[in-house]
Amino acid sequence: MDDQLALPVGTTLDRFIMRKQEEFPYATGELSQLLRDIALAAKIVNREINRAGLLGITGNYGQQNVQGEEQQKLDVIANIRFIRALRNGGEVCTIISEEDDHVIQTGNTEGKYIVAMDPLDGSSNIDVNVAIGTIFSVYRRTSDASGDGTLEDCLQSGARQVAAGYIIYGSSTMLVYTTGCGVNGFTYEPSLGEFFLSHPMIMTPSEGKIYSCNEGNLNSFPEGIKAYLDYCKEQNYTSRYIGSLVGDFHRNLLKGGVYIYPATAKAPNGKLRLVYECNALAMIIEQAGGMATDGTERILTKTPTELHQRSPLVIGSPEMVEKVHTFLAEKVLTA
Ligand SMILES: O=P(O)(O)OC[C@H]1O[C@](O)(COP(=O)(O)O)[C@@H](O)[C@@H]1O
């Protein structure tokens, strides 16, 4: 964790990015510009979300995405806005999006970066005014920087991320990200159109009392997860699950807790997507002193073979994730 440059709360995102770049003498400024492009798209999407009910942009878009999920109008709008900002910025050659079957070549053939994103996470909550989010991962391309990004560029393990983050559109809008030197959170001030540093160097508590999972799927959970949930109830832990990964993750990051989306009968590989949901949050939680696994393997060491592949996810306070592992291992042994 770099503590050389602890910038004060209230520092603008732009200034923070610039000052952090100065710590890397060989930095070219391209990643900094990419982060600014993401912040710009976040401001635009935030505005659309806030006005959605007035502009008639709530509800279904009338088509399904590659996951077979009904696309919401705001899913499509957020996707367009982030793609446009990244394309216009010029730093990104290829984008992977939850809303697109195939990779998106931006035409920035000199662009050094790949972005994987879930433009709007928590789709089931969009129309009911519950926190939703955007999740993003940034990779440096491994192919020559003269042409479109390759599939190999897009299927790198999470450990190769150069930056990762999310935007939460909740009671306030925040951008939380890491470039591998700690996790910082910025709160959006709409009247000034600026993100300001509000949560410097976030560390998650090693232990917590909150567990988050959809117990509606309990009957098809692995025995180890069922046993862990019983343990949580014996410990009088609190159950909190809003059904938006970003919202549940953000709460648990700050307060301490564990989010679990295991393999189920309905989703034998879990529901969440490794490349643009799990990897980014795994980098954030590890930078904040927490853990992220699929129940056994560290998320960041998994090398994806498909763009939209799913993975079980256990993420949060390290002692709680370890406890889940203990119960999973025990049940495997006694099965
Ligand atoms: O309704 P379920 O099965 O509990 O799933 C909820 C989970 O699925 C998600 O909605 C998946 O994300 P999308 O909304 O982007 O498809 C997560 O945000 C959330 O944690």
The ligand as an ORCA input file, in Angstrom:
! r2SCAN-3c Opt
* xyz 0 1
  O     -31.566    -12.456     -7.981
  P     -30.367    -13.240     -7.572
  O     -30.308    -14.611     -8.173
  O     -30.162    -13.256     -6.096
  O     -29.099    -12.481     -8.211
  C     -28.769    -11.199     -7.786
  C     -27.381    -10.934     -8.261
  O     -27.380    -10.888     -9.679
  C     -26.992     -9.605    -10.140
  O     -28.121     -8.818    -10.332
  C     -26.244     -9.828    -11.439
  O     -25.950     -8.741    -12.058
  P     -26.741     -8.059    -13.305
  O     -27.894     -7.374    -12.704
  O     -25.743     -7.160    -13.871
  O     -27.138     -9.136    -14.260
  C     -26.141     -9.051     -9.002
  O     -26.094     -7.668     -8.969
  C     -26.869     -9.592     -7.772
  O     -26.052     -9.727     -6.660
*
